[in-house]
Amino acid sequence: MRIRVGKNIFFKITVNRLNDEPEDFTDARNVRLTINRKYSSYQVSPPLTIHDNIIEFEFVGGGNATSGQYEVHLYYEKLNEASVTGVDKFYLDFCNAFILVDLTCKEDAGFESESPSINLKGIIERNRDGKDGVTPRIDPETKRWMIGIEDTGIVAEGKDGLTPSIGENGNWWIGDVDTGKPSRGKAFEYSDFTEEEIHELQEPARAMIDALDTLDKAVTANERQRINNENTRVSSENARKESENLRREAENTRASNEEARETAETGRASAEDNRVKAEQSRVETENNRVTAENTRVEKENERQTAENTRDTNEQSRKEAETNRVKAEEGRVTEFNRLKSESKTATLNATAQADYAKQQGDNVAGTVNEIKTAQDELTTSINNLTTVLNTQQGNRALYVAAGAVYNKNTGFYELNGLTDITEKEMRTIYLQTHVMDKLSSYYNIFASSTFRTNLGFNIGITQTNGRNVDFRESFFFNQKLEVLRLSFGNNINETRMIRTSDMFYAFYDCKKLKRIISPIYVYDIKNKLYFDHTFSQCILLETALLYKLSASISFSDSPLLSLESLQYMITNAANTSPITVTVHADVYAKIQDESQADWHALIEAATAKQITFATA
């Protein structure tokens, strides 16, 4: 029968004799019951309750009881005067009384309650041959064999001593002498002895019983003490093992908790650092947002102002264009008039020359005068042609705006370009001659088609040192090659154009190679205002940014010059780390230790909290 570990079990043992007669425990003594677990030292002796032939006790399932097979052993004694020792000992064993299991699901059906009951029945075997016979003994004083109280007169010790034996007649024989005393059975009857003889015969038995009882009590006490000691030892050992296991578990738990604590502390410190950084970032972001919002409001106001200015400039441009058209019509009319007068003068001069020739062939002086008149007329015609050619295409106007006309090549020269055609020069003039007079470039020159620009002559100083909006200013100008934003080459802060927004400023300017003048970008604090500033500028070589303080990208410009990067690093004004993203070809030069000047940029940039990256 299987029962869950930890449950209390109530036992009821019914004891009968072989003939099914109930055992009588009235005069039983030293009744002892033990419960043992097989193959272990576990043993307990629970208190008993005896009613008639029924013994009841309770097994407590807690403590050191573990799963396994358990046995129940019953021992008791009863006095028996007919026994040699005067005591009969009885043993009753139940070798497979019950089994403890570790899980409820393993229990047998019917034992699922908290306090199950087990009924056991045992049969006690008794001596069925009647009273025991008297065993021979040696008198300690006479050294002769004694059968009961009778002295046989036969010496048991010495060389001639004989050993008693039982003859075929059932009597005791010493040597070849029949003592006439039976060895068993009904040799003596109680009535054969007087009370004194019986008392005398019982005296050794009583002494033996007392000695045996004392010994048994001592043995029983010692056995109980041994069992208790063993139980205590086993309990202590189990407790020690359990305590050791608990200590190990506690130590492992402590170590695990300490490790978890250290991990948690590290996580907490890291989280705190992240929180502080996040808070700082939040504050910085909020400040940037406020600054950006203020800038946006300011830019919106500037945009509205610029829009108004643009409308005004557009109106002025339309009026100027109307005036130009009228002037062009007048110029053409004047040119036609001069051409007509020249033709008339030529015809008149030719007629006069013919007349003079006819009238004065023989007069040398007249001939020389005619010749001189012809020369003067030719000079006048040539001068007139020169004037006409100069005025044609507004050449004088272009030259006055800063361009140079090369008579040898027939091209205009401006900002380093030497092959500007008449048509290209006209486009440059029409689209850029007012650039140095504008207060905002916001989307003004987007999708324009000029190769370079006019304006910013040395005499026009009012255009320098002011803040100009570059948002989408030259967006998608795929003709732009060179841009000048101030006069002269040695630029100081007071003559530089400032800007606070370069969002998409030069986006898709695929032919842009050089920006001649530095741009003062200190007012750009957020990299958002550098978003796509130089995207698709695949030929860009020179871009001088003064007082750089935010991250910027040149990822599409493999030809960016060493001087441009040196200028940006030397004049940087950032107060926190920023990143300059460059094309992979440029990044390779920077990382190449064999190119000393390029590689030196790393150290210089690090000193300014600048990091190079590549897309």
Secondary structure in CASP SS format (residue, H / E / C, confidence):
PFRMAT SS
TARGET T0000
AUTHOR 0000-0000-0000
METHOD secondary structure of the structure
MODEL  1
M C 1.00
R E 1.00
I E 1.00
R E 1.00
V C 1.00
G C 1.00
K C 1.00
N C 1.00
I E 1.00
F E 1.00
F E 1.00
K E 1.00
I E 1.00
T E 1.00
V E 1.00
N E 1.00
R E 1.00
L C 1.00
N C 1.00
D C 1.00
E C 1.00
P E 1.00
E C 1.00
D C 1.00
F C 1.00
T C 1.00
D C 1.00
A C 1.00
R E 1.00
N E 1.00
V E 1.00
R E 1.00
L E 1.00
T E 1.00
I E 1.00
N E 1.00
R E 1.00
K C 1.00
Y C 1.00
S C 1.00
S C 1.00
Y C 1.00
Q E 1.00
V E 1.00
S C 1.00
P C 1.00
P C 1.00
L C 1.00
T E 1.00
I E 1.00
H E 1.00
D C 1.00
N C 1.00
I E 1.00
I E 1.00
E E 1.00
F E 1.00
E E 1.00
F E 1.00
V C 1.00
G C 1.00
G C 1.00
G C 1.00
N C 1.00
A C 1.00
T C 1.00
S C 1.00
G E 1.00
Q E 1.00
Y E 1.00
E E 1.00
V E 1.00
H E 1.00
L E 1.00
Y E 1.00
Y E 1.00
E E 1.00
K E 1.00
L E 1.00
N C 1.00
E C 1.00
A C 1.00
S C 1.00
V C 1.00
T C 1.00
G C 1.00
V E 1.00
D E 1.00
K E 1.00
F E 1.00
Y E 1.00
L E 1.00
D E 1.00
F E 1.00
C E 1.00
N E 1.00
A E 1.00
F E 1.00
I E 1.00
L E 1.00
V E 1.00
D C 1.00
L C 1.00
T H 1.00
C H 1.00
K H 1.00
E C 1.00
D C 1.00
A C 1.00
G C 1.00
F C 1.00
E C 1.00
S C 1.00
E C 1.00
S C 1.00
P C 1.00
S E 1.00
I E 1.00
N E 1.00
L E 1.00
K E 1.00
G E 1.00
I E 1.00
I E 1.00
E C 1.00
R C 1.00
N C 1.00
R C 1.00
D C 1.00
G C 1.00
K C 1.00
D C 1.00
G C 1.00
V C 1.00
T C 1.00
P C 1.00
R E 1.00
I E 1.00
D C 1.00
P C 1.00
E C 1.00
T C 1.00
K C 1.00
R E 1.00
W E 1.00
M E 1.00
I E 1.00
G C 1.00
I C 1.00
E E 1.00
D E 1.00
T E 1.00
G E 1.00
I E 1.00
V E 1.00
A C 1.00
E C 1.00
G C 1.00
K C 1.00
D C 1.00
G C 1.00
L C 1.00
T C 1.00
P E 1.00
S E 1.00
I E 1.00
G C 1.00
E C 1.00
N C 1.00
G C 1.00
N E 1.00
W E 1.00
W E 1.00
I E 1.00
G C 1.00
D C 1.00
V E 1.00
D E 1.00
T E 1.00
G E 1.00
K E 1.00
P E 1.00
S C 1.00
R C 1.00
G C 1.00
K C 1.00
A C 1.00
F C 1.00
E C 1.00
Y H 1.00
S H 1.00
D H 1.00
F C 1.00
T C 1.00
E H 1.00
E H 1.00
E H 1.00
I H 1.00
H H 1.00
E H 1.00
L H 1.00
Q H 1.00
E H 1.00
P H 1.00
A H 1.00
R H 1.00
A H 1.00
M H 1.00
I H 1.00
D H 1.00
A H 1.00
L H 1.00
D H 1.00
T H 1.00
L H 1.00
D H 1.00
K H 1.00
A H 1.00
V H 1.00
T H 1.00
A H 1.00
N H 1.00
E H 1.00
R H 1.00
Q H 1.00
R H 1.00
I H 1.00
N H 1.00
N H 1.00
E H 1.00
N H 1.00
T H 1.00
R H 1.00
V H 1.00
S H 1.00
S H 1.00
E H 1.00
N H 1.00
A H 1.00
R H 1.00
K H 1.00
E H 1.00
S H 1.00
E H 1.00
N H 1.00
L H 1.00
R H 1.00
R H 1.00
E H 1.00
A H 1.00
E H 1.00
N H 1.00
T H 1.00
R H 1.00
A H 1.00
S H 1.00
N H 1.00
E H 1.00
E H 1.00
A H 1.00
R H 1.00
E H 1.00
T H 1.00
A H 1.00
E H 1.00
T H 1.00
G H 1.00
R H 1.00
A H 1.00
S H 1.00
A H 1.00
E H 1.00
D H 1.00
N H 1.00
R H 1.00
V H 1.00
K H 1.00
A H 1.00
E H 1.00
Q H 1.00
S H 1.00
R H 1.00
V H 1.00
E H 1.00
T H 1.00
E H 1.00
N H 1.00
N H 1.00
R H 1.00
V H 1.00
T H 1.00
A H 1.00
E H 1.00
N H 1.00
T H 1.00
R H 1.00
V H 1.00
E H 1.00
K H 1.00
E H 1.00
N H 1.00
E H 1.00
R H 1.00
Q H 1.00
T H 1.00
A H 1.00
E H 1.00
N H 1.00
T H 1.00
R H 1.00
D H 1.00
T H 1.00
N H 1.00
E H 1.00
Q H 1.00
S H 1.00
R H 1.00
K H 1.00
E H 1.00
A H 1.00
E H 1.00
T H 1.00
N H 1.00
R H 1.00
V H 1.00
K H 1.00
A H 1.00
E H 1.00
E H 1.00
G H 1.00
R H 1.00
V H 1.00
T H 1.00
E H 1.00
F H 1.00
N H 1.00
R H 1.00
L H 1.00
K H 1.00
S H 1.00
E H 1.00
S H 1.00
K H 1.00
T H 1.00
A H 1.00
T H 1.00
L H 1.00
N H 1.00
A H 1.00
T H 1.00
A H 1.00
Q H 1.00
A H 1.00
D H 1.00
Y H 1.00
A H 1.00
K H 1.00
Q H 1.00
Q H 1.00
G C 1.00
D C 1.00
N C 1.00
V C 1.00
A H 1.00
G H 1.00
T H 1.00
V H 1.00
N H 1.00
E H 1.00
I H 1.00
K H 1.00
T H 1.00
A H 1.00
Q H 1.00
D H 1.00
E H 1.00
L H 1.00
T H 1.00
T H 1.00
S H 1.00
I H 1.00
N H 1.00
N H 1.00
L H 1.00
T H 1.00
T H 1.00
V H 1.00
L H 1.00
N H 1.00
T H 1.00
Q H 1.00
Q H 1.00
G H 1.00
N H 1.00
R H 1.00
A H 1.00
L H 1.00
Y H 1.00
V H 1.00
A H 1.00
A C 1.00
G C 1.00
A C 1.00
V E 1.00
Y E 1.00
N E 1.00
K C 1.00
N C 1.00
T C 1.00
G C 1.00
F E 1.00
Y E 1.00
E E 1.00
L E 1.00
N C 1.00
G C 1.00
L E 1.00
T E 1.00
D E 1.00
I E 1.00
T C 1.00
E H 1.00
K H 1.00
E H 1.00
M H 1.00
R H 1.00
T H 1.00
I H 1.00
Y H 1.00
L H 1.00
Q H 1.00
T H 1.00
H C 1.00
V C 1.00
M H 1.00
D H 1.00
K H 1.00
L C 1.00
S C 1.00
S C 1.00
Y C 1.00
Y C 1.00
N C 1.00
I C 1.00
F C 1.00
A C 1.00
S C 1.00
S C 1.00
T C 1.00
F C 1.00
R C 1.00
T C 1.00
N C 1.00
L C 1.00
G C 1.00
F C 1.00
N C 1.00
I C 1.00
G C 1.00
I C 1.00
T H 1.00
Q H 1.00
T H 1.00
N C 1.00
G C 1.00
R C 1.00
N E 1.00
V C 1.00
D C 1.00
F C 1.00
R C 1.00
E C 1.00
S C 1.00
F C 1.00
F C 1.00
F C 1.00
N C 1.00
Q C 1.00
K C 1.00
L C 1.00
E C 1.00
V E 1.00
L E 1.00
R C 1.00
L C 1.00
S C 1.00
F C 1.00
G C 1.00
N C 1.00
N C 1.00
I C 1.00
N C 1.00
E H 1.00
T H 1.00
R H 1.00
M C 1.00
I E 1.00
R E 1.00
T C 1.00
S C 1.00
D C 1.00
M C 1.00
F C 1.00
Y C 1.00
A C 1.00
F C 1.00
Y C 1.00
D C 1.00
C C 1.00
K C 1.00
K C 1.00
L C 1.00
K C 1.00
R E 1.00
I E 1.00
I C 1.00
S C 1.00
P C 1.00
I E 1.00
Y E 1.00
V C 1.00
Y C 1.00
D C 1.00
I C 1.00
K C 1.00
N C 1.00
K H 1.00
L H 1.00
Y H 1.00
F H 1.00
D C 1.00
H C 1.00
T C 1.00
F C 1.00
S C 1.00
Q C 1.00
C C 1.00
I C 1.00
L C 1.00
L C 1.00
E C 1.00
T E 1.00
A C 1.00
L C 1.00
L E 1.00
Y E 1.00
K C 1.00
L C 1.00
S C 1.00
A C 1.00
S C 1.00
I E 1.00
S E 1.00
F E 1.00
S C 1.00
D C 1.00
S C 1.00
P C 1.00
L C 1.00
L C 1.00
S C 1.00
L H 1.00
E H 1.00
S H 1.00
L H 1.00
Q H 1.00
Y H 1.00
M H 1.00
I H 1.00
T H 1.00
N C 1.00
A C 1.00
A C 1.00
N C 1.00
T C 1.00
S C 1.00
P C 1.00
I E 1.00
T E 1.00
V E 1.00
T E 1.00
V E 1.00
H C 1.00
A H 1.00
D H 1.00
V H 1.00
Y H 1.00
A H 1.00
K H 1.00
I H 1.00
Q H 1.00
D C 1.00
E C 1.00
S C 1.00
Q C 1.00
A H 1.00
D H 1.00
W H 1.00
H H 1.00
A H 1.00
L H 1.00
I H 1.00
E H 1.00
A H 1.00
A H 1.00
T H 1.00
A H 1.00
K C 1.00
Q C 1.00
I E 1.00
T E 1.00
F E 1.00
A E 1.00
T E 1.00
A C 1.00
END
